[in-house]
Amino acid sequence: MNTLSLREEEYLLLQHILKDPIIPYSKLAEKIKKSSPTVKKRMDTLLEQNIISSFHAEYHPESVGLESHIYLLKINSIDKYLIVEKILDYHPYLVVRQRCYGGITGVFLKVHIPIGSLNNFNIFLNYLVDSDLVEEIVHSSTIGQGIKTRIDLTYWNRSNSKWFFKWDLWKKNIDVVDYVPKFDYYQKISREKPKNVLNQLKYLDFQILKELVNDPTQKYANISKQLNVPQYTLSRRKKFLSKNVIRNYLVEFDRSFFGLEDELVFKAICSQRAMSKIIYLLRELILPFESDFRETDKGFLWKILLPPKDKLELFNILWSLFPDLQIMMLDPHTTVTKEFNPDNYSFIEQSWKDSEEFMVLQVLEKARGELLLA
């Protein structure tokens, strides 16, 4: 239960930070009509209470020559899961893994692998199947940039920590895309891809990107000193990365404080036309919860944080459109997120390391060294 309370200034700060995580303190001070020292003091309080825990950047894998794939690994025992998670953590291209329950019980896995290296990664996963650790592999290849929504505290009551969002407009507009003239436009939105700028990146860009992914709020002076590069060069390259590589700046917050206990994945196999209805709703209507909607090769995957009471509301809306809808609940306490790793790139060969030796054999050898595999 949430036992903390927010001052008015803290609440206003959170509203702006959750929408724009890297907004400068000076602009925050203007928006809430307080001094910069007051803003810093309130921010320090939010961090000390762990209401806000960290900031990071999310990059477009396609812009740096990688491609995104999502897997659901069905595992039939907790003992096998504990082994699989340790093996997965050895993989150099792991991005996120979480325990999942529901339509598929096992592991939710996201990887960014070199373009054209899918076969090698599948060899790695199939070895886990052959070793009787994984029962089934469900693969989804994501397409384009997708649609991301941010948490909006306008629909959260800070006095009782309750959300009061109404789904009426979603229900009312569920079929509107059938006759709006923007059908083709909505159909293309989630397929938009960023330009691949890998050939324009230098070693320094990889180092800067790593720092931004880890903490984009770092001061230029600190990054400049750490990377031994002039601040004007850092500023110029950061602008390039922000324009061409960075997808979003994100803030990690205490989900339980805001009553967002349920992290769900909705998975559907459907036509482009059916999926465009959801894209329409995401683009045209309000959704005050953090979510990431991605088109896949067969339909879509939608990862979303929701209060318990809103879970059934959204499920019923989606179920009316997609009878074969699958829903999985993710366990946030088992989440492992790996940082962007420039060491996976060979600056001598000017390419990502994608050999079977690197993506399969070395990982399995590490697992055997820890007695995780025979």
C-alpha positions, 0 to 999 in steps of 0.5 A: 500500500502507498504510504507516501504522499506528494507535495503539490510541487512534486506532483507537478514535477512528475507530470512533466518529467514522465512526459519529458524525462530529460527536461532541464531544471530551468524549464521545469522551474518555469512550468511549475512557477518555482525556483530552480533550487526548489525544483532540485530539492523536490527532485532529490526528494523523489529520488530519495523516496525511490518514486523515481529511480533512474533515467535511460534512453531507448534506441532504434535498433534498425538505425545501428544495423540491428533488428528487434525480435521478441520470443516467448519461451514456454518452460514447464518447470521453475527449475528449468526456468532458473537454468534458462534465465542464467544461460540467456544472461550470457547472450551478448545481444540480450535486451530484456528478459522477464518471467511471464505467466498466462497464455505462455508460461516461461520467459518473455525475451527481447533481443537486438541482433545483427541484421541477417543473423536470425538463423544463428540466434535460433540455433542457440534457442533450439539447443535449449529445446534439444536440451529439454530446457525449453518446451516451445519457442514462439517467435515474433519479428517486430516491424517498424517503430511501433507506437509508445504511450507515456503515463499521464498523471492527469488521470491519477488522483494523488490523494487516494492513489486511484486512476479514474480513466474511462474507456468509453471513447475507446469502446465508442470508436472501436469500429470508426477506422472502418470508414475513416479516410485515413485507413492507409495512413494508420496502416503505415504508421507502425511500419515506419522505420528509421534510417540505418546510419551505422556507416556514419557512426564512429567509435565515439558515437558508440561510447556516447550512445552507451552513456545515454542509454545508461543515463541521459541526464548526465552533465556534459562535463562528466561525459566529456571527462569520462570519454576524454572528448571536448564538450562541443564535439560531444554536443554535436554528436549527441544531437546527431544521435538524438535525431537519428538513433534515439527512440525515446527518453524514459524514466523508471518509476515506482509502479506500486506507488502509482497503483500500476501493479499489472504489466501485461503483454497482449499478443494477437495474430490478425490482419493489417486492417484489424490491427489498424483499429488499435493503431487508430485508437492509440493515435487519436484517443488518450491512453494515460498508461505506459505502453509499447505497441509493436506490429509483428510479422503475424499481428501485434504485441502490446506491452502495457502497464495497467491498474488492476481494474483497467486490465479487464476493460482493455481485455474485453475491448481487444477480445471483441476484435481478436477472438484468438487474443493471448494475454500474458502477465509479466513479473517485474521482479524478474526483469533483467535489462542489458545495457547497450554494448559497443564491444559487440561491434568489430571496428576492424571489420566494421560490422556487428559480431554475428558468427555462430562462434560468437552468438552460439558456441561461446554462450554455450561454453560459458553455460557449460563452464557454470555447469548449466549444460551437459 
